[in-house]
Amino acid sequence: MDCLFCNIIEGKIPSQKVYENEFVYAFRDINPMAPVHVLIVPKTHLACADEINADNSACVAKIFEAIPVIAKAEGLTNGYRVINNCGEDGCQTIKHLHFHLLGGRKLPETMA
């Protein structure tokens, strides 16, 4: 498997890491859509949200436990947005489950 995010997690491709623990890796998006745009990925490869099940859902819980820690470290004291894109129609470009943490300014109500 040649997954971009797996290669980033393994250090084969450089990234601007902002957070890491045993389960989660977070790094700055190279094409930010807001002043703060962090990608948060599980270290376990799942292609997208469609692959989440009872056996692996703990990795998503670990991501959501990390989100407020990352948001606080990034100075997002007035709110932020968390987005997941799933599949082609959902505009998922990298086939590794990931969440976008966006903030740093008042975000528009829609991003479509």
C-alpha positions as CSV (number, residue, x, y, z in Angstrom):
1,M,0.0,0.0,0.0
2,D,1.4,3.4,-0.9
3,C,-0.6,5.8,1.2
4,L,0.5,9.4,1.4
5,F,-0.6,9.9,5.0
6,C,0.9,6.5,6.1
7,N,4.2,7.7,4.7
8,I,3.9,11.0,6.5
9,I,3.1,9.2,9.8
10,E,6.2,7.0,9.2
11,G,8.4,10.0,8.6
12,K,9.1,9.0,5.0
13,I,7.5,12.3,3.8
14,P,8.1,15.5,5.8
15,S,5.3,17.3,7.5
16,Q,4.8,20.1,10.0
17,K,3.7,18.0,13.0
18,V,1.6,19.7,15.6
19,Y,0.6,16.7,17.7
20,E,1.4,13.1,18.1
21,N,0.6,10.3,20.5
22,E,0.4,6.5,20.3
23,F,-2.9,6.6,18.2
24,V,-3.0,10.0,16.4
25,Y,-0.8,12.1,14.2
26,A,-1.7,15.8,13.4
27,F,0.1,18.1,10.9
28,R,-0.5,21.3,9.1
29,D,-2.3,21.2,5.7
30,I,-0.1,22.3,2.8
31,N,-3.1,24.1,1.3
32,P,-4.7,25.8,4.3
33,M,-8.3,26.9,4.0
34,A,-8.1,29.0,7.2
35,P,-5.4,30.5,9.4
36,V,-5.3,27.3,11.3
37,H,-5.8,24.1,9.2
38,V,-4.6,20.9,10.8
39,L,-5.1,17.4,9.5
40,I,-5.7,14.8,12.2
41,V,-5.2,11.2,11.2
42,P,-5.3,7.8,13.0
43,K,-2.0,5.9,12.8
44,T,-4.1,2.9,11.9
45,H,-4.9,3.0,8.2
46,L,-8.6,3.2,7.4
47,A,-9.5,4.4,3.9
48,C,-12.5,6.5,5.0
49,A,-15.4,6.8,7.5
50,D,-17.2,3.9,5.7
51,E,-14.6,1.6,7.2
52,I,-15.3,2.6,10.8
53,N,-16.8,-0.3,12.8
54,A,-17.0,-1.7,16.3
55,D,-13.6,-3.2,16.0
56,N,-11.7,0.0,15.1
57,S,-13.9,2.9,16.3
58,A,-11.6,3.5,19.2
59,C,-9.2,5.2,16.8
60,V,-11.8,7.8,16.0
61,A,-12.5,8.4,19.7
62,K,-8.7,9.0,20.2
63,I,-8.9,11.6,17.4
64,F,-11.8,13.4,19.1
65,E,-9.9,13.3,22.4
66,A,-7.0,15.0,20.7
67,I,-9.0,17.7,18.9
68,P,-9.5,20.0,21.9
69,V,-5.9,19.6,23.0
70,I,-4.7,20.6,19.5
71,A,-7.3,23.4,19.3
72,K,-6.1,24.9,22.6
73,A,-2.4,24.6,21.6
74,E,-3.3,26.4,18.3
75,G,-5.0,29.2,20.2
76,L,-8.5,28.4,18.9
77,T,-10.2,29.8,22.0
78,N,-13.3,31.2,20.2
79,G,-14.3,28.0,18.3
80,Y,-13.3,25.9,15.3
81,R,-14.7,23.5,12.8
82,V,-14.0,19.8,12.3
83,I,-14.6,18.3,8.8
84,N,-14.4,14.8,7.4
85,N,-14.7,14.1,3.7
86,C,-15.7,10.6,2.7
87,G,-15.5,9.1,-0.8
88,E,-15.5,10.8,-4.2
89,D,-18.7,12.7,-3.9
90,G,-17.6,13.9,-0.4
91,C,-14.4,15.3,-2.1
92,Q,-12.0,13.0,-0.2
93,T,-8.7,13.3,-2.1
94,I,-6.4,11.1,0.2
95,K,-7.8,7.6,0.9
96,H,-6.8,7.6,4.6
97,L,-9.4,8.6,7.2
98,H,-8.6,12.2,8.3
99,F,-10.3,15.2,9.9
100,H,-9.7,18.8,9.1
101,L,-9.4,21.2,12.1
102,L,-10.1,24.7,10.8
103,G,-10.1,28.0,12.8
104,G,-8.3,31.2,13.5
105,R,-11.1,33.5,12.1
106,K,-14.9,33.6,11.8
107,L,-15.6,30.8,9.3
108,P,-18.5,31.0,6.8
109,E,-21.6,29.1,7.6
110,T,-21.2,26.9,4.5
111,M,-18.0,25.8,2.8
112,A,-19.6,24.3,-0.3
